[in-house]
Amino acid sequence: MPAPRAQRKPVTRSFHGRDFTDNFEWLRDKENSEVIEYLEAENAYTEAFTSDLDGTADAIFKEIKSRVQETDMSVPTRLNGWWYYSRTQEGKSYGMSCRVRAEAGDGLAAWTPPTIADDAPAPGEQVILDANELAEGHDFFALGAASVSADGNLLAYSTDVTGDERYTLRVKDLRTGELLDDEIAGIAAGATWVGSEWIFYQKVDEAWRPDSVWRHRVGTSTEDDVCVFHEPDEAYWVGVGTVRSEKYLIIESSSKITSEVWYLDASDPTGEFTCVRPREAGVEYDIDHAVISGRDMWLITHNMTGSNFALAMVPVGSFDSVSELTELVPHRDDVRVEGVDCFAGHIAFGYRRGGIGRVALAVLDHDEDGAGSAGDISDTGDAAVPVPASAVNFVELDFDEELYSAGTTGNAEWDTPVLRYAYGSFTTPSQLWQIDIASGKRVLLKEQKIRGEFNRGDYVAKREWVSAADGAQIPVSIIHRADLDLDAPNPTLLYGYGSYESSMDPGFSIARLSLLDRGMIFVIAHVRGGGEMGRGWWENGRATTKKNTFTDFVAVADYLLDSGWTTRQQLVALGGSAGGMLMGVVANIAGDRFAGIQAVVPFVDCLTSMLMPELPLTVVEWDEWGDPYHDPEVYDYMASYAPYENISADVKYPKILAITSLNDTRVLYVEPAKWIAKLREVVGGEPGQFLLKTEMSAGHGGVSGRYERWRQTAFEYAWIAHTAGAVK
């Protein structure tokens, strides 16, 4: 089958005296029937050249399905006199949100979730939202908000049925099951109740940027809705929510490197918001509400004393200078402070040390003198964090595994004697734990069920460190079967992301088992641009240091090859979105190291996108990638690595599979479409070497519905396994 050939329709892009001729920019117009025909031709070509994967893909899909507990439910979470939980049922793609009344009572017994069968409704169970019914008749479905009013009578929920992340908000009366007349279309996903009468939501501008917060009174016309906050600066996104105590409504407007927070006493929903601290370029802070020694306080995570952030407190209100803050945890070069979760009687504190996210807990001392001191978050305990006397004393939660993830979750109530946290690792399925704050006793509430003959002892995960070209030590996670013969090279998948200070933390994956059981090694390169090693790890992998992300990844690939873990004929690279851009660059600078590269919704035409301020996300992304629109030096730097611009006939490219979605608003389908078209034009390639698969009814996250997602994953993993030679 001949490869599709996109027509060459040259246009010239001119910036800062630099010209670039683009033959395939015409593919941007998805309303053009020629474009759709071309994408469909690419899909047919990909289907033809991946038909030999059908058996493996079908086997992997069946393996995933056989391991998942399809009829299941979450652990109930208590809120305002109800236990809330979700159900899934075998054969249904989406979940159902349910609740039952909570029995009155005091003490720990009142916080012990009821025992409810996975496969049968509980007495008095109410299904408040069935996503399967909402999704019926749609090729795509995503649920945004699902929030219940304070009195428990009304549900505000939002849906997206195209994948473009513009949602429609509706209000359901849970007493009657009827939908109210309130309907707001074309907004962002969220909805925040203040009491049981007012809903605050976000609108988006033409570039899909949440730029404003609006107030709606249930039962009134949306024409009467009031804009309570508007952010004109295109570099800033706006968010809204309440603190856990529900005493204050918070609006945050933030760019990648600057933030500003406003608050309103929730007892006066129509009042005026107050700015906590006016924005200052490069200063980031966020707040949470705590009551300490009987006083309303802001707990503030900020970078005013160092790039890795610090934790401080100040009485509720506004402040101007860091000198007004009482420091709780100071800035440290080896600890990245990430934030707090505040409750009536305790505080959970999140931070990152040694490449691992950690959690500490403080029980609040409510004595008026505020006696007490903050605890130690050092490695050995012999370098106590110097803090002033306070009512906050943090104690780190300890765990047995070297590589793990832990974080608070499912803690809806403000005044509670318990704290829940999630725990998991590469080899331990997700767990939900509950701590009795008074005694410190931990109880396992639920562990992810893996059907079949799964034994976590059959798998091994470890951390290695690889030297980058400049000497930086790159953390590398390696996962494989315990019985794998490591004396010989093995098929290996190398995954990378490296952007937005996002950390690729240890987590369990049912789908990954299908690769491991086929003898593959799964490796994650925690390259710069991510957040694993603190703020500096990001700073040294963004904007005009972005090339460190790419050279770090290549250094890890070379380590795997030189150390005998794998061979060039067995090594496949994988990355998505910003990690897809990483794949595009790696294909250009080190394509000969790999048998194949899979790029999912890849940001491979990054320079073109960053030169189009009218596109979704462009202006807000300049802090991440640099601003080539206004700065010729940034233009030249991006042009020197941008995947699309740097395709070369002199490079030995591996097999490449690009996967995208027609309705993606974050990374437009046109980027991988142009990329594959140009690879064929410049390189030619063997039949089936460069493939493009476009989901025609999906968004940035791919297809919707768990069964379709499993099928998509099975196809992607089948391609990886075949390309690496791990087929059985």
N, C-alpha and C positions, 0 to 999 in steps of 0.2 A: 504494500500500500504506500503510495508516494506521500511524503510529508506535506502538510499544508504550507503554502507559501503566501505570506501576507504581502499584499501589494506595497510597493515602495512609493510613498507620496511625500517627498522630502519637504520639510519645513526647517527654517533656520532659527535657532534660539540665540539671541544676542544679549549679553550682559557684560558690563565692565570692559567692553572692547573685545570680549571673547565670543566667538561664534561656534555653535555646535549644530551640525545637520542631523536631524532626526527623521528617519524614513518611516517610522511607525507610530507617530503621535496621533494619527487619525484613528487609531484603535480606542482612543479615549471616549468617543461618542457612542455610548451603549444604546442610544435611541436609533442609531444607524443600522439598518437591516444587514448591511455588509459586515458589520462588526459581529453581530449575533451569528451570522452564517459562518464567519471565520472561527469563532469560539466553538461552535458546534462541530465544525470540521476537525478542530484540534481534539475535541472530546472523542470523536470517532476514531481518530488516529491513535490516541492514547489507549482507547479500549482495545483496538486491534493489536497493539504491541504489548499489552499487558494481559491478554487473554490467557496466557500460560500461567498467570498468577491465580486464576480463579479457584483452583483446587486448594492452594495454600490459604488464600483469603477466606474461603469458606470454612476451612478447618480452624483458622484463628478465630473467626467470628463464633463458631460453635464452642471453642474453648473458653472464650470470654463469657459467653452466655451460660455455659455450664458451671462456671465458677461464681457467678453473681447470684446472690440471694434475691431473686426477682420480686417476690412478695415479701416486703420488709417494711419497717417503720423506724422513724427516728426516736430518740429518747425524748419524752415529753418535757417541755420547758414551761415553768410556771410564770404567769403574768396576769396581774389584776384579777385574781380569783378563777383563772382558767389554766388548764394544762393544754399547751399547743404542741402539735406534732405533725409530721407528714407521713404519708403512706405511699408505697408503690405496689402495684399488682402485676403479676405475671401476665405478659401479653399486652400491657398498656405502656405507652412510651413516656408518659409524663406522670408526675406525682399528684397527690391530693393533700390539701391542707385541712387538718382536722383539729377538734378540741373537745375536751370534756370538762365539766365543772370540777374545781378543786374543793376538797373538803376543808371546812374550817378547822383551825387548830394552830397550836404553837409548837415551837421547838423543831428539832430535826425531822420529826415524823411528818410535819407539814411540807417538808422539802424533799421527801422521798417520792420520786415519780411513781405513778400508778403502774401496775403490771397490766399490760394490754397485749393481746395476742396479735401476731403479725398478720394473720389471715382471717381475722373476724373483727367486726366493729365492737367497740367497748359499749357497755350500757350507757345510754345517754350521749353517745358520740354524735357530733355534728360535723359534717363535711362542709367547711366554709368556702372552699374553692377547689374545683376539679379541673386541673389544667388540660386533661384529655378532652373534656367537653369544649373548652375554649379553643383548643387547637383543631377541632374537627373542621374539615373542609379547607384547611390551610396547608400549603407545602412547607411552611416554616412557622415556628411559634417560639416566642420567648416571653417569659414572665418577668416584669420589672419589679414594681412595688407590690407588696402584699402586707398592708399595715392595718391593724385594728384600732378603732377609737378607744379612748380611755375607759368609756363605760361598757365596752365590749359589744356594742350594738351594730356598729357600722364597719365595713371593710372597704378600704381604698386599695385598688389594684390597677396595674397598668400592663399592657400587652403590646408586643411588636410582632406583626405577622408577615414581615418582608425581610427582616435582617438588617435594616438600615438604622436601627437603634433610635428611631423616633416612635414614641409610645403614645398610646391612648389610655387616659385615666378614667376609671369608672368607680362608682360607689354602690356597694351592695348592702341592703338592710339584712342583717343576719337573723333578725327575728322572723322575717317573712320570706326571705330568699329573693325578694324582688330587687331589681336594679332601680336606683333613683334616676332622676332626669339629669343629674350632674354628669357631664362627659366633657373631657378636655383632650383634644387631639394634638399630635405633633410636638410633644414635650419630652423632656429627659425622663429617665426610668423612675426616679424616686417620688415618694409622697410622704410628708411628715405631718402627723396629727398634732395639734395643740388642743388638748381637751377632747371633746366629742363634737365640735361644731366647726372647727377651722382646719383647713388643709393648706400647707405650704408646699409649693412645687417649683420646679425649674423649667424655664423655657430655653430653647436653643436658637442660635442665630443661623444665618445661611450657611455657615461653615460647620454646623453641628456642634458648636461650642455652647455649653450651658452658661449663659451670660446674665441671667436675671432670676430673681426669686419672686414668686407671686403668691398672694393670699386669696384663698377661696373660702367662702362661707357655704357650708352644705345647705342645699335647698334654694340657692339663689342662682341667677343667671351668670354664666362665665363672663359675660360682658361687664359685670360689676366687679370682677376680680381686680385686685390692686397690686401693682408692682411695688414691692417694698425694698428692692435692691436691684441695681443694674450696674454691671461692670463693662465700661466702654473699651477698656484696654484688651485688645485681641489676644494678648499673651496670657490672660488669666482665665481660669475656669472657676465657676461658682458652685458651691455646695451648701446644703442646708440640713439641719437635724437638731434634735434635742439632746441634751445631756441625759445620762441615765436617771438622775433624780427627777427629770422632767420639770425642773424649776426654771431652766433657761432654754431659749431657742438660740441656736448658733448658726451664723452664716460665715463661711470661709471663702475668701477669694484668693486664689494662689496661682502662681506660675510655677515653673520647675524649680526656681531658686528663691522665690520671694512669696511671702504670705501675709494676709491681713485678716483679722477675725473681728466680727461684730456680734453683739448679744442683745437679747431682749428678755425681760422678765415674762415668763409664759403666762402669768396671771393676767397680763394685759396684751392679748394677741394683736390688737390694733395700735399698739404703742410704737414709739420710735426706737430703732436700733442704736446701740452705742458701740463705738469702736474701742476695742481693747488696747490696741497699739497701732498707730498709723504705719503703713507699709514703708519699708526702707529697703532699697535694692540689696539683694543678697541675704536678707534676714528672713529666716523661716521660724515660725512658732505655731503651736496649736495648744488648745486648752481643754481641760476637763474640770468638772465641778466636784469638789470634795468639801465635807464639813469636818474641820479639824479643830479640836479644842473648842467646839461650840460655835466656830466662825465659818461663814461661807468663804471658801478659798478657790482660786484658780490654781490648778496644777499645770505648769507650763513646760512643755518640751521645746527647747529653743537652741539655736546655734550662735547666739550672741557672744559666747565665750570660747567657741571652738567649733570646728567643722563637724565633729562627731556628736554634737549636741549635748545638752545638760538638762537636768530636771530641777525645777524650782517651783516656789509657790508665792502667791501674792493675794491679798484680799480681793474679793470680787469687785470689779470696777475696771478702770483704765490705768495704764502705767506708761511711762515714757522711756525710762532708763533701766538697764539691767541692774543698776545699783539699788533699785526699789525691790528687787526680788530676794527672797530667802532661798538660798541654794540648798537643795536636798542631795542631789548627785552631781558632782562637778564633771566638767568635760575631761575625757581621758583619750589619749591617742589609740589605746587598744580596746576601747569599749564604745560601740555605737549605740547611744540611747535612742530607743524607737518610740516609746510612749507609755501611757498609763491607762488603766481601766479603774474608775473610781466607784466605790460603793459606800453605803452608809457607815459600815464598820471596818472596811479594809480597802486596800489598794493593790492591784496587780500591776507589776512593772515589767515592761518588755525591753530587752536590749540584746546586743549581739557581741560575742567575744569568741575569738579563735575560729571564725567562720561559721559559728552555730548560734542560732537564736535561742535566747534563754528567758526564763520567767522567774521573777522574785515576788514575794508576797509580804505585805506589811499589814499588821493589825493595828488599827488606829487607837491611840491613847486619847480619850476624850476629857482627861483632866484639864482644868483650866490653865494649869501651869505649863502644859505641853511638854512634860518631861519625856525623855527618850532621845535616841539618836539613830541616824540612818545606818544601815548595815553595810557589809562588805560584799563587793561583787568582783573581787580579784580572784585569780586562779588558785592561790595557795592559802589565802586568809591571813598572810603576814604583812599585807600592805593595805590596811583598812582605808576606806574612802573617807577623807576628812570632811565632815559636814558639821554645821552648827547644831546645837540642841534643837530638837523638833519632836513632833508627835508621830514621826514616821520611821519605822525600823524594818528595812527590807531584808528578807531571808530568801536565798535562792533555792528553788526547787531542784532536787537532784534526780538524775536518771541514769540507768545502767548502761545504755548503749553509747558508743562513741559518736555516731552520726544519728541524729534524730531531729524531729521538729515538735515543738510544743507551743501552745498559745491558748489564751482564754477564748471560750466560745459558749454560746447558749446561756448567757447570764443576763436575762432580761430585767429582773427586778433590782431595785435600788437597795432595799433593806432586806438582806438575806444573810443567813448564817453559814452559807456554803458558797464555794466557788467551783465552777466547772472549767476544765481545760481539755483540749484535744492533744493527743500524742500519737506519733507514728514514726516510722523509719522506712528505709528502703526494703527491709525484710519483715517489719512488724506491721500488720494491717492497722488501719486507723482505730484508735481507741478514744472513748470519752470517759473521763474521770471526774469525780467530785470530791472536794476537800471540805472537811468540817473545819471551819476557821478556828474554832475554840480549841480543838484537840489536835488538829493537824492530821487526823486520820484520813487516808485516801481510800476511795471505793471505786472500783471499776464498774461503770454503768453499762457499757456496751463495747464490744469489739466488732469491727467489720467482719461479716461472715464470708468465708471463702469456702465454697462448696467443693467437693471432690477430695483428693488426697494431698492437699497442700500441707507442707511442713516447713515452717520458717527456717528450721535448721538445715534445709536443703540449699539455702542461698547465703551468700556472703557479701557484705558490703564493707569497704574500707576506704580510707583517705590517703592519698599520696600527694606529694608536692613536686611541682615541675618548675624548673628555672626558665623564666622568660628571657628574651634576648637581652634585656637590660638588667637582668638579675632578680627581678621581682619573682616572688614565690607564688605560683598559681595553685590553689587547692583543686584537687581532682578527685571526684568520687567514682569508684569502680565497683560494679555489682555483677556477680556471676553465680552460677551454680557451684555449690561446694565441691561437687565431684568432677568439675571440669578439669581436664588435663592441661595444666598451665606450662608444661614442658614443651608444648608445641604451640605455634601461633593459632589463634582462634578468630572466627568472624566477630567483628566489633562494630558497635554503633557509637559514634562520638557526637554528643549533643552539646549545643552551646546557645547562649542568648546574649548576655552582656550589655544591657542597656537599662536606663531609667532607675538605676540603683536597685533593680529587682534581684532578689536572691533566689537561686534554684535550690531550695532547701530539700532535705531528705523527705521522701514521701512514698507511700506504698502505691503500686499500680498493678491491678489485676491483668491488664493488657500486656504489661511488660513481661509477665511470666511466660507468655507465648514465645517471646524472643529468647529469654534465658533458657527455657527448656529445649530450644533448638540449638543450644550450644553457643549462643551469642554472649559476648561481654557488653554490658551497657555502661558507658563512661560519660560523665558530665564534666566538662571543663568550665570551672567557675571563673571565667575570664573577667578582666577589668571592663568597667562599664556597668557591671552588676553591683550588688551591695553586700556581698558575702563578707568582705573584710573591712567594712566601714565606709564612711563618706569618701575617703581618699581613693578607695577602689573605683568608685564611680567617677570622681573628678579626673582620674587618670585614664579614663576610657570613654570620654565624651568630647564633643566639640573638636578642638584642634589637637586633642590627644587620642582621638577615636581609633587611630591605627593600632594602638596597643591591644584593643579588643581582637583584632584580626591576627596579629602576630602572636598573641598569647594562645589562640586556638591552634595555630599552626605548630607552635612549640609543643603543645600537648600531643598533637598528631604525630610529630616527629619522635617524641618520647615513646609513644605506644609502638611505633615501628622499630625504633632503635633498641628498645628493651625486649623485643620479641613477643610482645602481647599479641601482635597481629601482623599482617602484611598489607601491602598496597592493594592486593587483589581481594582482600577481605574487609577493608575498612570503609565504612559508609558514614557520612556526616549528615546531621539533621538539625534544622533550626526553623523557627516560625516567626513571622512578623518582623520585629527588629532583628531577631535571630536569623530570619530569612535573608536580610541584608548581609549579615555575617556570612551566610552560605554563598551569596553572590560574589563577595569579595574573595573568599577563600577559593572559589572556583577559578578566579582570575590569577591569584598569586601562588596557589599551591594545589591546583587541581590534580596534579600528577600523584599526589599522596593517596588518592581515594579511588575506590571502585565506583562509587556513586555518591551523589549529593541530593538530598530531598529538602526542598524549600517550601514551607507552608505559608500561605498568604505573605509572600516575601516582599520586603521593602527595598526592591532592587533598582528602582528608578528614583532614588532618594534626592538627587540634585534637582531633577525636574520638579518634583513635588515641593521641595523647599524654596523654589523660585516662583511658586504660585500661591500667594497669600489667600486667594479666594477659596482654596481647597480646605476641606475639613482637616483640622489639626495643624496646618502648616505653621501659623504664627506661634501657637503655643509650643511648637516643637523646636523653635530656634534656640531655646536655652539648652536643648539636648544635643542638637547636631551642629549648631552655629547658624549664623544668618548670612547665607550667600547672596541674598537679594540685595542687601545694602553694603556688604563688605567684600571687596574683591579678593582679599587674602583668604577668607573663609571659602569663597567660591573656588579658588584654585586648590585649596586643601581637599574639599569634597570632590572636586573633579578628578583629583589624583587617585581616588579609591572607589568612586561610585561604580557599582557593578555594571550598569548598563553602558556607561561611557567607556569602560576599560576592557570590554570584550576584545580579544586579540586572536588572530589566526596563528600566532606563534605559541599559544598555550595548548598544552595537552589536557583537554577537558575530560572528566569522567562522564558516566551516565548522569543525567539530571532530570528529576521529576519535580515540576512546580505545580502546586495545588492552590487554587484561589476560589473566591466566591464573587458572583456577579454583583451582589448588593452590599459588599463590604464598604463601609464608609471610613475605615481607619487606614487600610492599605488598599487602594483601588485596584480592581482586577487588571487594569491596563498595565500596571507595572510588570507583573510576571508575563503577561501576554506579549508586551514589547520585548522583554528580555529573551524569551524563547525564540521569538521571530528573528531577533538580531543574532542570536547564537547560530541559528541555521544559516542566516545570510553570510556571516563572517567566517564561521568555522566549517559549515557544511555538516560534518558528522556522519556517523554510521546510521543506518535506518533504526529508528526508535531510540536514538541516543538522547535527544532532547524532547521531553514530553510536557504537555500542559493539560491539566485537568481542571475545569471550571465547574463549580457547583452553581447551577443556574437559579436556585432559590435558597440562598443562604447569605449569611453575613460573615463578620470577621472570625467568629468562633466556629464556622463551618455549619454543617447541617444540624437540624434540631431533632429532638427525640432520641432516647437512649439507644434504641435498636439501630437507627440510621447512623448514629455516631459510632457504635460498635462496628458497623459494616465499613464505615469510612476508615476507622483505625485499622481494621483488619486488612483492608486494601493497602494502606500505607505501610504497615508492618510486613505484609507479604512482599512488597517491592523491595523493602530493606533486606529481608531475609534472602530473597533470590539474588539480589545484587551482591550481597556479602558471601554467598555460598553456604547459607545456613538453612538448607531445605531438607526436610525429612518427612 
